[in-house]
Amino acid sequence: MIASVLAVGADGVVADFSQDNGWIVAAKAVLVLICALVSVIIAIWFERKVIARLQQRIGPNVRGPMGLLQLVYDAMKLLLKEDINVSRADKLTYIVAPGISVAASLMVFAVIPIGGQVKIPFTDISTPLQLTDFPVAVLYILAVTAVGVYGIVLGGWSSRATYSLLGSVRSTAQIISYELVMGMSLVTVFIMSGSMSTSSIVTAQTDLWYGVMLAPSLFLYIIAMIGETNRLPFDLPEAEGELVAGYMTEYSSMKFAWFFLAEYINMLNVSAVCTTLFLGGWRAPWPLSWIGDGFLNTGYWTILWFLAKTWFLMFVFVWVRGTVVRFRYDQFMRLGWKGLLPVALSWIVILTSVRAFDEFTDRRLESWTVPALSWGMIVFIIAWYWPVRKEPEEVPEEPVVIDAFAKGFPVPPLPGQVLPPSPRAQRVSVSVAEELEPLQSKEEQ
């Protein structure tokens, strides 16, 4: 299967752009931009509706049918809201930072194959539903997403505010941690497909999706993509209970809207990348792929399958937000460095060993070897990290008396410990007993 993919083009790119001219490229670029912006509007409405259903609420339902026009009102509110600039901010960086985040987020879809090869209506031109592709397209995606974090960091730093700076610093540590995990999960895809071209990777999944063959990589990628996009339960850079709004605290009106827009476009980006690299891209799911000798894997049908998979992953984003509480920052970083990263490295070593044995020895492994190892790894991860319920500690029958001020500062007692009786309380009890003694004697007489 890998050999057939690489045989299509000398550079490993499967998509055929030979008939594309300047007008077609410009039209594709405009369509990608329009689709990204429209998808953000749909995503906001979709999120509000899904969370309302999860929390047994109605959600937006007044402005237009099913509340669809509510988004227009929200956009108008941001446009007409007073634009406040921080007087002590670094002016140029403060204004440019949101634009960096948005520009970086809009560049990812340039190499995402939204569909297969199609024929443009009323012409004889055949073109792939993809703006462009090249041998290192996935590395381009990682580079662009890494640039996007500069918008968050510069926005928090240029505001010259404590909460904003803390949010941007958190975002830096978060992106570094989880981008490592995301990159490690993608390495296994490169090993199996033999290419970094997005169209080649989709073609390599003709027989079996990498989400099934490389289940641990999909598992790691889904966790990392939630952390990369600063979404609950990993929205530590803008934690409302701790940092007001994090790096965007000092932004208002359209500058705030730019950051908001970049966040939702990034959600679509990572969902589209996951669809492309792990869920077969624009290919129809089994058993629909068998209908009519693969008829549903051709033409404009392919857009339907790509959108269905991408929006399913968007639902996962919203589902997680509505059901999982926010992590503490130490828990979040421990999960990345001590939990996900060792698993990713171990899985790469296992898969590389299997591929090396298959390539450089005379004995060929069965086709089910990698999927079997993949799901065995999943079972091992669940068994290793499954929380073990600890039995409660036995409380001694006689409580231990402790000195709360032994180390120079008050320490509250632990279970099974009590504080010594207060000297003041003893003096008060003695004085009260002395006052009550004459009264008791008179009552006895």
MIGU-852676 format. One line per 3 residues: number of its first residue (from 1); for each residue y, x, z of C-alpha. Coordinates in steps of 0.5 Angstrom, whole numbers, m for minus. Layout:
N
NUM) Y/X/Z ~ ...;
//
This chain:
445
1) 0/0/0 ~ 5/6/2 ~ 3/9/m5;
4) 5/3/m9 ~ 12/2/m5 ~ 14/10/m7;
7) 11/9/m14 ~ 17/4/m16 ~ 22/9/m15;
10) 23/16/m15 ~ 28/15/m9 ~ 24/10/m5;
13) 28/4/m7 ~ 25/m2/m9 ~ 31/m6/m11;
16) 33/m6/m18 ~ 40/m6/m19 ~ 40/m3/m26;
19) 44/m10/m29 ~ 49/m10/m24 ~ 56/m9/m26;
22) 63/m9/m23 ~ 64/m16/m23 ~ 57/m18/m20;
25) 58/m12/m14 ~ 65/m15/m13 ~ 62/m22/m13;
28) 56/m20/m8 ~ 61/m17/m3 ~ 65/m23/m3;
31) 59/m27/m2 ~ 57/m23/4 ~ 64/m23/7;
34) 64/m31/7 ~ 57/m32/9 ~ 58/m27/15;
37) 65/m31/17 ~ 61/m38/16 ~ 55/m36/20;
40) 59/m34/26 ~ 62/m41/26 ~ 56/m44/26;
43) 53/m39/31 ~ 58/m41/36 ~ 57/m49/35;
46) 49/m47/35 ~ 50/m44/42 ~ 54/m49/45;
49) 49/m54/43 ~ 43/m51/45 ~ 45/m49/52;
52) 48/m56/53 ~ 41/m58/51 ~ 37/m53/56;
55) 42/m55/62 ~ 41/m62/60 ~ 48/m63/58;
58) 51/m66/52 ~ 55/m61/49 ~ 61/m62/44;
61) 61/m69/41 ~ 68/m71/40 ~ 71/m67/35;
64) 68/m69/28 ~ 60/m71/27 ~ 56/m68/33;
67) 62/m64/35 ~ 63/m60/29 ~ 70/m60/28;
70) 71/m57/35 ~ 70/m50/33 ~ 76/m52/28;
73) 80/m54/34 ~ 78/m47/38 ~ 80/m43/32;
76) 87/m46/32 ~ 88/m45/39 ~ 87/m38/39;
79) 91/m38/33 ~ 97/m41/36 ~ 96/m38/43;
82) 101/m33/46 ~ 100/m26/44 ~ 101/m22/50;
85) 102/m15/49 ~ 101/m10/55 ~ 107/m6/56;
88) 104/0/59 ~ 98/0/54 ~ 97/5/48;
91) 100/1/43 ~ 97/4/36 ~ 90/4/39;
94) 91/m2/43 ~ 92/m6/37 ~ 87/m2/32;
97) 81/m2/37 ~ 79/m10/35 ~ 79/m8/28;
100) 75/m2/29 ~ 69/m7/32 ~ 70/m12/27;
103) 70/m7/21 ~ 64/m4/23 ~ 60/m10/24;
106) 62/m13/17 ~ 59/m7/14 ~ 52/m8/16;
109) 50/m13/11 ~ 51/m9/5 ~ 44/m6/5;
112) 40/m12/8 ~ 36/m16/3 ~ 38/m23/4;
115) 33/m25/m2 ~ 28/m22/m8 ~ 30/m21/m15;
118) 34/m28/m18 ~ 37/m29/m25 ~ 44/m31/m25;
121) 45/m38/m27 ~ 47/m39/m35 ~ 46/m32/m36;
124) 40/m27/m37 ~ 42/m22/m32 ~ 37/m21/m26;
127) 39/m18/m20 ~ 37/m17/m12 ~ 40/m21/m7;
130) 43/m15/m4 ~ 49/m11/m5 ~ 46/m4/m5;
133) 41/0/m2 ~ 39/7/m2 ~ 34/12/1;
136) 37/12/8 ~ 39/5/9 ~ 37/4/16;
139) 40/10/18 ~ 47/8/15 ~ 46/1/19;
142) 45/6/26 ~ 51/10/24 ~ 55/4/23;
145) 53/0/29 ~ 55/7/33 ~ 62/7/30;
148) 63/0/33 ~ 62/2/40 ~ 69/6/39;
151) 73/m1/38 ~ 70/m3/45 ~ 71/4/49;
154) 78/5/46 ~ 80/m2/47 ~ 78/m1/55;
157) 82/5/55 ~ 88/4/51 ~ 89/m2/56;
160) 91/2/62 ~ 87/m3/67 ~ 82/m1/72;
163) 77/m7/70 ~ 78/m6/62 ~ 77/2/63;
166) 70/0/67 ~ 68/m5/62 ~ 69/0/57;
169) 65/6/61 ~ 59/1/62 ~ 59/0/55;
172) 59/7/53 ~ 53/8/58 ~ 49/2/55;
175) 50/3/48 ~ 47/10/49 ~ 41/8/53;
178) 39/2/49 ~ 41/5/42 ~ 36/11/44;
181) 30/5/45 ~ 32/2/39 ~ 32/8/34;
184) 25/10/37 ~ 23/3/36 ~ 25/4/28;
187) 21/11/28 ~ 15/7/28 ~ 17/3/22;
190) 19/9/18 ~ 12/12/20 ~ 8/6/17;
193) 13/5/11 ~ 14/12/9 ~ 21/10/7;
196) 28/8/10 ~ 30/4/5 ~ 31/m4/7;
199) 28/m6/0 ~ 22/m1/1 ~ 20/m3/8;
202) 20/m11/6 ~ 16/m9/0 ~ 11/m5/5;
205) 10/m12/9 ~ 7/m16/3 ~ 0/m16/6;
208) 2/m16/14 ~ 8/m16/17 ~ 10/m10/22;
211) 12/m15/27 ~ 4/m16/28 ~ 2/m9/26;
214) 7/m6/31 ~ 8/m11/36 ~ 10/m6/42;
217) 16/m4/37 ~ 18/m11/36 ~ 18/m12/43;
220) 22/m6/45 ~ 27/m8/39 ~ 28/m15/41;
223) 30/m12/48 ~ 34/m7/46 ~ 38/m11/41;
226) 40/m16/47 ~ 43/m10/50 ~ 46/m7/44;
229) 50/m13/43 ~ 52/m14/51 ~ 49/m21/51;
232) 46/m24/58 ~ 43/m22/62 ~ 45/m15/59;
235) 53/m17/59 ~ 55/m12/64 ~ 61/m9/60;
238) 64/m16/61 ~ 61/m19/67 ~ 66/m24/69;
241) 64/m24/77 ~ 65/m16/77 ~ 70/m14/72;
244) 74/m21/70 ~ 72/m20/63 ~ 71/m13/62;
247) 74/m9/56 ~ 77/m15/53 ~ 81/m17/60;
250) 88/m15/57 ~ 87/m18/50 ~ 89/m25/48;
253) 90/m29/42 ~ 88/m27/36 ~ 86/m20/38;
256) 81/m23/43 ~ 79/m27/37 ~ 77/m20/34;
259) 73/m18/39 ~ 69/m25/40 ~ 68/m25/32;
262) 65/m18/32 ~ 60/m20/38 ~ 57/m26/34;
265) 57/m22/27 ~ 53/m16/31 ~ 48/m22/34;
268) 47/m24/26 ~ 47/m16/24 ~ 41/m14/29;
271) 37/m21/28 ~ 38/m20/20 ~ 35/m12/21;
274) 30/m15/26 ~ 28/m20/20 ~ 28/m14/15;
277) 24/m9/19 ~ 19/m13/23 ~ 18/m20/20;
280) 17/m19/13 ~ 24/m20/11 ~ 25/m25/5;
283) 18/m26/5 ~ 15/m33/6 ~ 11/m34/13;
286) 3/m34/12 ~ 0/m39/10 ~ 6/m41/6;
289) 6/m35/2 ~ m1/m37/m1 ~ 2/m43/m4;
292) 2/m43/m12 ~ 0/m35/m12 ~ 6/m33/m8;
295) 11/m38/m12 ~ 15/m39/m5 ~ 16/m31/m5;
298) 20/m32/m12 ~ 27/m34/m14 ~ 32/m37/m9;
301) 26/m40/m4 ~ 27/m33/m1 ~ 34/m34/2;
304) 31/m40/6 ~ 25/m36/9 ~ 30/m30/11;
307) 35/m35/14 ~ 30/m39/18 ~ 27/m32/21;
310) 34/m30/22 ~ 36/m36/26 ~ 30/m36/30;
313) 32/m30/33 ~ 39/m33/34 ~ 36/m38/38;
316) 32/m33/42 ~ 39/m30/44 ~ 41/m37/46;
319) 35/m38/50 ~ 35/m32/54 ~ 42/m33/55;
322) 41/m40/58 ~ 35/m38/62 ~ 35/m31/65;
325) 40/m29/70 ~ 45/m22/69 ~ 42/m16/72;
328) 45/m11/76 ~ 47/m5/73 ~ 43/0/76;
331) 37/m5/74 ~ 39/m5/67 ~ 40/3/67;
334) 33/4/70 ~ 30/m1/65 ~ 32/3/59;
337) 31/10/62 ~ 25/9/66 ~ 22/3/63;
340) 23/2/55 ~ 24/10/53 ~ 17/12/56;
343) 14/6/53 ~ 17/8/46 ~ 16/15/46;
346) 8/14/48 ~ 8/9/42 ~ 11/14/37;
349) 6/19/40 ~ 0/15/39 ~ 2/12/32;
352) 3/19/30 ~ m3/21/32 ~ m7/16/28;
355) m3/17/22 ~ m4/24/22 ~ m12/23/23;
358) m12/18/17 ~ m8/23/12 ~ m10/30/14;
361) m18/28/15 ~ m23/26/11 ~ m25/20/15;
364) m21/14/14 ~ m19/9/19 ~ m20/2/18;
367) m14/m3/17 ~ m15/m6/23 ~ m14/0/27;
370) m7/0/28 ~ m6/m7/30 ~ m12/m7/35;
373) m8/m1/38 ~ m1/m4/38 ~ m4/m10/42;
376) m8/m6/46 ~ m1/m3/48 ~ 2/m9/49;
379) m3/m11/54 ~ m3/m4/58 ~ 5/m5/58;
382) 4/m12/61 ~ m1/m10/66 ~ 3/m4/68;
385) 10/m7/69 ~ 7/m14/72 ~ 10/m15/79;
388) 6/m14/85 ~ 7/m19/90 ~ 8/m15/97;
391) 5/m18/103 ~ 11/m19/109 ~ 11/m14/114;
394) 8/m16/121 ~ 14/m17/126 ~ 12/m14/133;
397) 11/m18/138 ~ 16/m15/143 ~ 22/m13/139;
400) 25/m6/139 ~ 32/m5/142 ~ 36/m1/138;
403) 43/2/139 ~ 47/m1/133 ~ 53/5/134;
406) 48/11/134 ~ 50/14/128 ~ 58/13/129;
409) 58/6/125 ~ 55/m1/127 ~ 48/m2/123;
412) 45/m10/123 ~ 38/m10/126 ~ 32/m11/122;
415) 27/m16/123 ~ 23/m14/129 ~ 29/m11/132;
418) 34/m13/137 ~ 41/m11/140 ~ 42/m9/147;
421) 45/m14/152 ~ 53/m13/151 ~ 56/m10/157;
424) 62/m15/157 ~ 57/m21/156 ~ 54/m19/163;
427) 60/m18/166 ~ 62/m25/164 ~ 56/m28/166;
430) 57/m25/173 ~ 64/m27/174 ~ 62/m34/172;
433) 56/m34/177 ~ 61/m32/182 ~ 65/m38/181;
436) 60/m43/180 ~ 57/m41/187 ~ 62/m44/192;
439) 61/m51/188 ~ 54/m51/188 ~ 54/m50/196;
442) 59/m55/197 ~ 54/m60/193 ~ 48/m58/197;
445) 52/m60/203;
//
